[in-house]
Amino acid sequence: MNTLGNMWTDSQKALVENRLVQMSDPAPVLFSDGNTAVGTASRILICTVPAKSIIIGAYVLKLIDFNAQTNDYLTIGTYDDDDVLVNDLDVSTAAATIPVVVDSTTFPYYVSADTPIYATYIYSGTAPTTGSLQVALLSVPWNVRERGAR
């Protein structure tokens, strides 16, 4: 008998039952995706977080500095609430390269239904001519296993 619980299976059921932390594939965000307002910028789909999951964090890896004249910000959230997870993370030339674990007061964040999460790059001043980063989310399934009567 295998006491690890999943009998060497790498199935979705095993992931859910073991509540393993899952990391999305990194989503690329480029300077050309940005604009001066969320409504006119390209919203980049990071991933769709499965129903009954808790988003526990975000990673940002800046590959090339963003160079808008004044400000370079990244927001992360849903389509209806663009900054529910991360609001105005500085990704300017002066901001550190990384990967950075984003410090946000909104983590952990529970989603009751399948929820697409987007990253949006916003700038002010003259439009940037360079900038590239990747964003990934960490989440944990929050499903209650059925148990027999005790």
Secondary structure in CASP SS format (residue, H / E / C, confidence):
PFRMAT SS
TARGET T0000
AUTHOR 0000-0000-0000
METHOD secondary structure of the structure
MODEL  1
M C 1.00
N C 1.00
T C 1.00
L C 1.00
G C 1.00
N C 1.00
M C 1.00
W C 1.00
T C 1.00
D C 1.00
S C 1.00
Q H 1.00
K H 1.00
A H 1.00
L H 1.00
V H 1.00
E H 1.00
N H 1.00
R C 1.00
L C 1.00
V C 1.00
Q E 1.00
M E 1.00
S C 1.00
D C 1.00
P C 1.00
A E 1.00
P E 1.00
V E 1.00
L E 1.00
F H 1.00
S H 1.00
D H 1.00
G C 1.00
N E 1.00
T C 1.00
A C 1.00
V H 1.00
G H 1.00
T H 1.00
A C 1.00
S C 1.00
R E 1.00
I E 1.00
L E 1.00
I E 1.00
C E 1.00
T E 1.00
V E 1.00
P C 1.00
A C 1.00
K C 1.00
S E 1.00
I E 1.00
I E 1.00
I E 1.00
G E 1.00
A E 1.00
Y E 1.00
V E 1.00
L E 1.00
K E 1.00
L E 1.00
I E 1.00
D C 1.00
F E 1.00
N C 1.00
A C 1.00
Q C 1.00
T C 1.00
N E 1.00
D E 1.00
Y E 1.00
L E 1.00
T E 1.00
I E 1.00
G E 1.00
T C 1.00
Y C 1.00
D C 1.00
D C 1.00
D C 1.00
D C 1.00
V C 1.00
L C 1.00
V E 1.00
N E 1.00
D E 1.00
L E 1.00
D E 1.00
V C 1.00
S E 1.00
T C 1.00
A C 1.00
A C 1.00
A C 1.00
T C 1.00
I C 1.00
P C 1.00
V E 1.00
V E 1.00
V C 1.00
D C 1.00
S C 1.00
T C 1.00
T C 1.00
F C 1.00
P C 1.00
Y E 1.00
Y E 1.00
V E 1.00
S C 1.00
A C 1.00
D C 1.00
T E 1.00
P E 1.00
I E 1.00
Y E 1.00
A E 1.00
T E 1.00
Y E 1.00
I E 1.00
Y E 1.00
S E 1.00
G C 1.00
T C 1.00
A C 1.00
P C 1.00
T C 1.00
T C 1.00
G C 1.00
S E 1.00
L E 1.00
Q E 1.00
V E 1.00
A E 1.00
L E 1.00
L E 1.00
S E 1.00
V E 1.00
P E 1.00
W C 1.00
N C 1.00
V C 1.00
R C 1.00
E C 1.00
R C 1.00
G C 1.00
A C 1.00
R C 1.00
END
